[in-house]
Amino acid sequence: EIVMTQSPAVLSVSPGERATLSCRASQNVRSNLAWYQHRPGQAPRLIVYGASTRATGIPARFSGRGSGTEFTLTISSLQSEDFAVYYCQQYNAWPPIYTFGQGTKLDLK
Amino acid sequence: EVQLVQSGVEVKKPGMSLKISCKVSGYSFTNYRIHWLRQVPGKGLEWMGIIHPGESDVRYNPSFDGQVTISVDKSINTAYLQWSSLKASDTATYFCARGSEYDLKAPIDYWGQGTPVSVSS
């Protein structure tokens, strides 16, 4: 099973600041990597897929980079609605077993 | 508008059976795969399995194979996740989510709101 490791577990930032979240895969997942935002009590939301493609309706302040085993999600200027937990997920494994990182909680500083 | 609407909170005792549902709208149900995922309180997301409603192709995470059953009812655009005998360790929130129309190597693009399940004696 491909293990996804996210860092840090908690990131405390102020509105308007830049946040960079990291995700590492235990094996090469090519660009088959997605990022999801999860606010408490809500359905998770797809932010980035294909490692760097923003999903429909996602603001340009979100950007994803990486391939292979190292990935980052950057939020250029944090808005109040961005404070949530972010998960990375690989969808490259065959047979299909989709695995998630343990999450990075973006906290208001 | 794509929507996945899940059934409500469940409180059960160990050994009981349970079937939770996920009703979809806003797209052709039989064209897109449906995932089921689990989130244990305070933990991350675990992928349980995937079904193609049009082909009835079901694949399970080996960790959940034999523990749950994933099914659909195409006549009412609804997917199901069921247990025959619940354990306390099944306490979690369960999410359904939409996968790809064509490829298993694809992200999840829409999620349900989650069904909290509590199992306790």
Contacts between the chains, C-beta under 8 A, distances in Angstrom:
chain1	res1	chain2	res2	distance
A	32	B	105	5.6
A	34	B	107	3.9
A	34	B	108	7.2
A	36	B	108	7.6
A	42	B	113	7.1
A	43	B	4	7.8
A	43	B	95	7.3
A	43	B	110	7.9
A	43	B	111	4.0
A	43	B	112	6.1
A	43	B	113	4.9
A	43	B	114	6.8
A	44	B	45	7.6
A	44	B	95	7.2
A	44	B	97	7.7
A	44	B	111	4.8
A	45	B	111	7.3
A	46	B	107	6.0
A	46	B	108	6.5
A	46	B	109	5.2
A	46	B	110	7.7
A	49	B	107	4.0
A	49	B	109	7.8
A	50	B	107	7.8
A	55	B	109	6.9
A	87	B	44	6.6
A	87	B	45	5.9
A	89	B	45	7.6
A	89	B	107	7.2
A	89	B	108	7.5
A	91	B	104	7.8
A	91	B	105	5.5
A	91	B	106	6.1
A	91	B	107	5.9
A	92	B	105	6.1
A	94	B	104	8.0
A	94	B	105	7.6
A	95	B	59	7.0
A	96	B	50	6.8
A	96	B	59	6.0
A	96	B	104	4.7
A	96	B	105	7.4
A	97	B	47	6.6
A	97	B	61	5.6
A	97	B	62	7.5
A	98	B	35	7.4
A	98	B	47	4.1
A	98	B	108	7.9
A	99	B	47	6.8
A	100	B	44	5.4
A	100	B	45	4.4
A	100	B	46	7.3
A	100	B	47	7.3
A	101	B	44	6.9
A	102	B	43	7.7
A	102	B	44	4.5
A	103	B	44	5.1
A	103	B	45	7.9
